[in-house]
Amino acid sequence: MKFIVSPAKSLNQEDKLPTDKNTKPIFEDLAAQINRKLARFTKDEIAELMSISDKLADLNYGRYQDFEEQHTIKNSRPAIYMFDGDVYSGIDAYSIPTDKIDKLQKSLRILSGMYGLLRPLDLIQPYRLEMGTKLPIESNDDLYELWKEKITHQLNSELENDEMLINLASQEYFKAVDQEKLDAKIISPVFKDFKNGKLKIISFYAKKARGSMVRYLLDKDIETLEGLKGFDYDNYHYSEEHTKSDDEPVFIR
């Protein structure tokens, strides 16, 4: 079983790393090529491209200028410990037992506008580049066109026979995977909360739940759909009543 998540805009560059293990990004050279283009943008152009404030544009302008093409422990940090935010608070990577790190590395994949597809221990440098950004690269009109075939091919090369892919990424990011060409059964869990007496997908809670499911699957060594349906972290539980398809199991609280 493999599980896939989105990256995060917020980053953690301060906390002490719980392991010295790391790997090089699969698409390190292409990330460097993307950064070379971004490094030519002015601060105003970055603000317009990404629809962000002048302050954020200034921060990311500096990141693109400081980016080094070769990733080392001096300029980079493993992705699972760099990304912060709602999904990653659910994963709580810093508390993952060291004997689970290798399983995490094998099972979890992170989609990224800059790096394409990341393993948890892949070294990354601080960046901001959402997959939906309209950034032409060579003959590709945008990042989806650049990454889709590469990401799908890489996933297929890693997937074993009859292995499931648990999609815990946002719609924006999972569009970077060619689902029709993916050699796996895709399961996309849905998380809903009661609000004003009605069940709704509440973005903040759903993001954290996606991360919590990653942690549950890792903690419990889950390898089956039935095992996944046992997810009970953060007071969620599987609802057969609200599930219309096994491909989209619904969890409520």
RODO-2510 file (C-alpha; in nm, 4 decimals, decimal comma):
residues 253
     n   res          X          Y          Z
     1     m     0,0000     0,0000     0,0000
     2     k     0,1252     0,3450    -0,0919
     3     f    -0,0222     0,6740     0,0236
     4     i     0,0160     1,0102    -0,1421
     5     v    -0,0249     1,3627    -0,0012
     6     s     0,0142     1,7247    -0,1022
     7     p     0,3024     1,9446     0,0150
     8     a     0,2579     2,2486     0,2422
     9     k     0,3231     2,6183     0,2006
    10     s     0,4442     2,6578     0,5585
    11     l     0,7883     2,5159     0,6347
    12     n     0,9783     2,4031     0,9423
    13     q     1,3482     2,4819     0,9190
    14     e     1,4251     2,4912     1,2896
    15     d     1,3348     2,1727     1,4795
    16     k     1,6100     1,9198     1,5428
    17     l     1,5925     1,6305     1,2977
    18     p     1,5140     1,2952     1,4620
    19     t     1,7240     1,1013     1,2076
    20     d     2,0312     1,1625     0,9961
    21     k     1,8933     0,9510     0,7106
    22     n     1,8295     1,1336     0,3831
    23     t     1,8008     1,0742     0,0081
    24     k     1,8387     1,2841    -0,3040
    25     p     1,5203     1,4004    -0,4845
    26     i     1,4317     1,1805    -0,7812
    27     f     1,3932     1,4834    -1,0085
    28     e     1,6709     1,6968    -0,8580
    29     d     1,7944     1,8192    -1,1991
    30     l     1,4482     1,9237    -1,3133
    31     a     1,3860     2,1075    -0,9858
    32     a     1,7074     2,2999    -1,0486
    33     q     1,5871     2,3876    -1,3989
    34     i     1,2553     2,5149    -1,2634
    35     n     1,4361     2,7235    -1,0046
    36     r     1,6655     2,8766    -1,2654
    37     k     1,3569     3,0133    -1,4381
    38     l     1,2012     3,1390    -1,1138
    39     a     1,5299     3,3047    -1,0150
    40     r     1,5002     3,5307    -1,3202
    41     f     1,1669     3,6727    -1,1995
    42     t     1,1493     4,0080    -1,0241
    43     k     0,9709     4,0360    -0,6897
    44     d     0,6738     4,2001    -0,8613
    45     e     0,6573     3,9231    -1,1207
    46     i     0,6607     3,6584    -0,8466
    47     a     0,3785     3,8366    -0,6628
    48     e     0,1712     3,8452    -0,9819
    49     l     0,2510     3,4864    -1,0871
    50     m     0,1558     3,3410    -0,7503
    51     s    -0,1052     3,5964    -0,6396
    52     i     0,0804     3,6556    -0,3127
    53     s     0,1639     3,9587    -0,1020
    54     d     0,4757     4,1707    -0,1510
    55     k     0,6121     4,0301     0,1756
    56     l     0,5750     3,6702     0,0572
    57     a     0,7114     3,7620    -0,2851
    58     d     1,0179     3,9098    -0,1169
    59     l     1,0668     3,5932     0,0917
    60     n     1,0422     3,3626    -0,2079
    61     y     1,2543     3,5843    -0,4301
    62     g     1,5304     3,5299    -0,1754
    63     r     1,4686     3,1552    -0,1728
    64     y     1,5025     3,1298    -0,5499
    65     q     1,8244     3,3327    -0,5440
    66     d     1,9727     3,1171    -0,2662
    67     f     1,8683     2,7821    -0,4170
    68     e     2,1628     2,5464    -0,4764
    69     e     2,1359     2,2881    -0,7516
    70     q     2,3028     2,0111    -0,5510
    71     h     2,1099     1,9173    -0,2369
    72     t     2,3137     1,8545     0,0775
    73     i     2,2426     1,8416     0,4511
    74     k     2,3874     2,1926     0,4719
    75     n     2,1353     2,3563     0,2370
    76     s     1,8399     2,1161     0,2569
    77     r     1,6161     1,9191     0,4895
    78     p     1,4195     1,5924     0,4432
    79     a     1,0770     1,6750     0,3005
    80     i     0,8754     1,5076     0,5762
    81     y     1,0472     1,7280     0,8356
    82     m     1,0464     2,0450     0,6224
    83     f     0,6781     2,0611     0,5304
    84     d     0,4520     2,1986     0,8024
    85     g     0,0796     2,2767     0,8090
    86     d    -0,2452     2,0884     0,8610
    87     v    -0,1665     1,7581     0,6846
    88     y     0,1742     1,7422     0,8482
    89     s     0,0403     1,8153     1,1945
    90     g    -0,1727     1,5039     1,1424
    91     i     0,1310     1,2984     1,0387
    92     d     0,3356     1,4370     1,3305
    93     a     0,6577     1,3153     1,1681
    94     y     0,8860     1,4178     1,4534
    95     s     0,7224     1,1614     1,6817
    96     i     0,7390     0,8703     1,4358
    97     p     0,9476     0,5895     1,5917
    98     t     1,2833     0,5451     1,4202
    99     d     1,1993     0,1829     1,3397
   100     k     0,9093     0,3076     1,1240
   101     i     1,1162     0,5501     0,9145
   102     d     1,2073     0,2922     0,6481
   103     k     0,8418     0,1906     0,6069
   104     l     0,7432     0,5579     0,5778
   105     q     1,0105     0,6058     0,3115
   106     k     0,8770     0,3103     0,1144
   107     s     0,5070     0,3928     0,1471
   108     l     0,4550     0,7706     0,1444
   109     r     0,4900     0,9965    -0,1584
   110     i     0,4515     1,3753    -0,1647
   111     l     0,3461     1,5627    -0,4781
   112     s     0,5291     1,8899    -0,5426
   113     g     0,5213     2,1662    -0,8016
   114     m     0,8999     2,2133    -0,7693
   115     y     1,0151     1,8538    -0,7189
   116     g     0,7398     1,6510    -0,8871
   117     l     0,7352     1,3493    -0,6574
   118     l     0,9143     1,3257    -0,3245
   119     r     0,9932     1,0475    -0,0819
   120     p     0,9808     1,1494     0,2854
   121     l     1,3586     1,1575     0,3297
   122     d     1,4336     1,3380     0,0026
   123     l     1,6273     1,6571     0,0712
   124     i     1,4480     1,9762    -0,0309
   125     q     1,5286     2,3440    -0,0046
   126     p     1,2800     2,6106     0,1053
   127     y     1,0468     2,6982    -0,1814
   128     r     0,6960     2,7963    -0,2758
   129     l     0,5477     2,6709    -0,6018
   130     e     0,1944     2,5378    -0,6143
   131     m     0,1128     2,2775    -0,8768
   132     g    -0,1586     2,5013    -1,0214
   133     t     0,0870     2,7848    -1,0981
   134     k     0,0797     2,8816    -1,4674
   135     l     0,4532     2,8499    -1,5204
   136     p     0,5621     2,7398    -1,8699
   137     i     0,8740     2,5194    -1,8725
   138     e     1,0318     2,4519    -2,2133
   139     s     0,7500     2,3273    -2,4392
   140     n     0,5139     2,2633    -2,1459
   141     d     0,2384     2,5164    -2,0885
   142     d     0,2226     2,4605    -1,7132
   143     l     0,3415     2,2388    -1,4291
   144     y     0,0703     1,9772    -1,4857
   145     e     0,1908     1,9237    -1,8395
   146     l     0,5515     1,9125    -1,7210
   147     w     0,4971     1,6651    -1,4388
   148     k     0,2021     1,4377    -1,5216
   149     e     0,3792     1,1770    -1,7340
   150     k     0,6935     1,1832    -1,5177
   151     i     0,5067     1,1435    -1,1888
   152     t     0,2826     0,8674    -1,3245
   153     h     0,5755     0,6758    -1,4713
   154     q     0,7695     0,7028    -1,1458
   155     l     0,4749     0,5800    -0,9399
   156     n     0,4195     0,2886    -1,1758
   157     s     0,7872     0,1925    -1,1460
   158     e     0,7477     0,1737    -0,7674
   159     l     0,4072     0,0075    -0,7386
   160     e     0,4018    -0,3663    -0,6835
   161     n     0,1409    -0,6016    -0,8314
   162     d    -0,2090    -0,5303    -0,6955
   163     e    -0,0741    -0,2604    -0,4626
   164     m    -0,3300     0,0041    -0,3654
   165     l    -0,2649     0,3779    -0,3824
   166     i    -0,4363     0,5734    -0,1055
   167     n    -0,4994     0,9230    -0,2396
   168     l    -0,4790     1,1690     0,0491
   169     a    -0,3789     1,4635    -0,1693
   170     s    -0,5882     1,7651    -0,2634
   171     q    -0,7662     1,7764    -0,5989
   172     e    -0,5230     2,0441    -0,7171
   173     y    -0,2273     1,8139    -0,6647
   174     f    -0,3751     1,4771    -0,7559
   175     k    -0,4553     1,6158    -1,1019
   176     a    -0,0791     1,5855    -1,1611
   177     v    -0,1244     1,2058    -1,1677
   178     d    -0,2618     1,0408    -1,4813
   179     q    -0,5156     0,8163    -1,3106
   180     e    -0,6047     0,6279    -1,6296
   181     k    -0,2423     0,5181    -1,6771
   182     l    -0,1716     0,4401    -1,3126
   183     d    -0,1262     0,0667    -1,2482
   184     a    -0,3037     0,0633    -0,9135
   185     k    -0,6440     0,0631    -0,7511
   186     i    -0,6951     0,4183    -0,6224
   187     i    -0,8734     0,4723    -0,2913
   188     s    -0,9652     0,8330    -0,2079
   189     p    -1,0918     0,8626     0,1520
   190     v    -1,3389     1,1428     0,2320
   191     f    -1,3554     1,3107     0,5729
   192     k    -1,6695     1,4864     0,6908
   193     d    -1,7692     1,6674     1,0094
   194     f    -2,1088     1,7616     1,1472
   195     k    -2,1663     2,1365     1,1343
   196     n    -2,5029     2,2887     1,2168
   197     g    -2,6525     1,9413     1,2096
   198     k    -2,5214     1,8580     0,8606
   199     l    -2,2238     1,6555     0,7424
   200     k    -1,9753     1,8683     0,5491
   201     i    -1,6171     1,8546     0,4292
   202     i    -1,4456     2,1248     0,6340
   203     s    -1,1100     2,1984     0,4701
   204     f    -0,9028     2,2524     0,7851
   205     y    -1,0280     1,9344     0,9519
   206     a    -1,0118     1,7288     0,6313
   207     k    -0,6468     1,8244     0,5736
   208     k    -0,5466     1,7231     0,9237
   209     a    -0,7471     1,3995     0,8893
   210     r    -0,5536     1,3097     0,5741
   211     g    -0,2323     1,3382     0,7701
   212     s    -0,3787     1,1442     1,0616
   213     m    -0,4737     0,8635     0,8239
   214     v    -0,1136     0,8463     0,6989
   215     r    -0,0036     0,8102     1,0603
   216     y    -0,2710     0,5471     1,1307
   217     l    -0,1724     0,3388     0,8270
   218     l     0,1909     0,3611     0,9341
   219     d     0,1327     0,2929     1,3042
   220     k    -0,0912    -0,0080     1,2447
   221     d     0,0960    -0,1526     0,9431
   222     i    -0,2280    -0,1471     0,7419
   223     e    -0,2147    -0,3158     0,3998
   224     t    -0,5836    -0,3763     0,3181
   225     l    -0,8962    -0,1757     0,2484
   226     e    -1,0692    -0,3347     0,5464
   227     g    -0,7810    -0,2288     0,7652
   228     l    -0,8066     0,1261     0,6312
   229     k    -1,1761     0,1334     0,7236
   230     g    -1,0719     0,0815     1,0847
   231     f    -0,9313     0,4367     1,0953
   232     d    -1,0346     0,5923     1,4251
   233     y    -0,7828     0,8701     1,4920
   234     d    -0,9161     1,2137     1,5940
   235     n    -1,2561     1,0544     1,6696
   236     y    -1,3342     0,9737     1,3047
   237     h    -1,4995     0,6474     1,2103
   238     y    -1,5943     0,4753     0,8865
   239     s    -1,9562     0,5290     0,7826
   240     e    -2,0966     0,2558     0,5612
   241     e    -2,4222     0,4540     0,5445
   242     h    -2,2559     0,7541     0,3816
   243     t    -2,0150     0,5592     0,1596
   244     k    -2,1421     0,5237    -0,1973
   245     s    -1,8317     0,3522    -0,3381
   246     d    -1,5465     0,1500    -0,1887
   247     d    -1,3150     0,3749    -0,3894
   248     e    -1,4262     0,6720    -0,1767
   249     p    -1,4807     0,5482     0,1810
   250     v    -1,6393     0,8171     0,3989
   251     f    -1,5211     0,8850     0,7530
   252     i    -1,7290     1,1056     0,9822
   253     r    -1,7251     1,2529     1,3292
***
